[in-house]
């Protein structure tokens, strides 16, 4: 090979000299021939190294060495063609030859392990699987459990479910014991040890026998849990329009649009699939869980793209109704304060100069002496836009669990006066709801991350922002699944290992209800659906009250160039409505 490099250098030199001397052309062709000859010799020798016939190889090499003497140097062009043809034939013979069996004693390569031989005690970790974006929720998922109705609420029978996740970067090099102990503290380490013994914890589809196993990159974990979903209002979903292209429903308050957090079957997507057999829907926009009203789905991809374009071009008029505290000013009031996302996990936002431009038009419709009904026209689609702007104006929605909270300070965020950093605000909000045992109202996702991690991760929230409705991608995403409960078009939701919110587990009570009323509205898990390891099955929880399930914000109307969808006014939007104690 050193000779070949040297000859190539000579070859380049000859090319330069040929510019000045025509006589150098013959020498150039000869050098080319010798280069090709040496390449053929090297290729042949490398192919035969390690074989059992070294002596034969040496004889062939000796025979090949005599080849240059037979070359007719007086016909350089013809000699070059013959040599090139010989090299081509040699290449063909190489591809057709059968390799000799290896005798080096190396083990066979393991299929699927990238050809790498595993060392003693080394675990095989399969490569991450590509998610299939074309798989929607189907009857298999709808049949996981069933509904039942009690006390005006829609409830879900507890069921077993596999939460799945790939190993997070901060877990690499830690044992399962360390991860469960530090980040999944809703259950004791004894619970996870028992779950491990019963085969409920798997790593790369292999049952984990000991929590001391150390996690590595691309490890895929699966945790089988006994899942309990919070109840929602029992009001049935009303289909307003279903013409084969668009599905429009009147969404009751308290029901999420798609699986997120602790909700899966108690969602609009699953209710439509389980009760009406409607699936394969494309989301056009979404409503917050506590918000009611017009909800649009596209039946086809073409319709989805069309509606997306209309929203991007701001050709869709959105009209909302809400009931706010105090007497709202007369006339039309426009708020154009920029909105910044504080926490994507909770969906917390605030008015901030670094936020995105936002514009909402408000108009008072009625006043009953304590509260006002206000018409809202959001001209942009920021997260919680109406709620944030009303808080800034000093008229928060009457029962808003986030923007009506005292965590915002004595003025409750009026005029943007908070006096706290984003981290301090988030922590204060979590602390307030923890003390009231109402953390569920924050919709903190059930993704295996404790509240401390949710608060701690908030430092980078200012760098980007997501809009509420709709997602402005080139194609409206479908409600999809990737083997667990993957969802699209949402800011928060989880598919990771189950970990309930790290809060006290005593029965929740509402300040407006006495103990007798609470005792009459508690829910006990039926014996036939209990699990001996599930701590939730051992608790007796009160049913949520109306104030916890309904927020006085309603999507009244969505109007476009060729459509106009609207719903009836809710009871609380009537002029003479009075809040009951």
Secondary structure, DSSP 8 states (H G I E B T S, - for coil): -HHHHHHHHHHHHHHHHTTT-TTHHHHHHHHHHHHHHHHHHHHHHHHHTTSS-HHHHHHHHHHHHGGGGGS-TT-HHHHHHHHHHHHHHHHHHHHHS------S------TTTTT----TT-----------TT-B--HHHHTT--EEEETTEEEE--EEEEEEEE--GGGTT-BHHHHHHHH-TTS-HHHHHHHHHTT-EEETTEE---TT-B--TT-EEEEEEEE----EE----EEEEESSSEEEEEE-TT-BSS-BTTBSSSBHHHHHHHHH-----EES----TT-EEEEEEESSHHHHHHHHHHHHTT--EEEEEEEEES---SSEEEE---EEEEETTTTEEEE-TTSB---EEEEEEEE-SSEEEEEEEESS-BTTHHHHHHHHHT--BTT-TTTT-GGGTTTTTGGG---S-HHHHHHHHHHHHHHTT-GGGGT---SS--HHHHHHGGGGGGG---BSS---SSS--B-B-SSS----S-SS---S-----SS--S----TTS-HHHHHHTEE---GGG--TT-SGGG--EE---HHHH--SEEEEEEEETTEEEE----GGGSTT-----
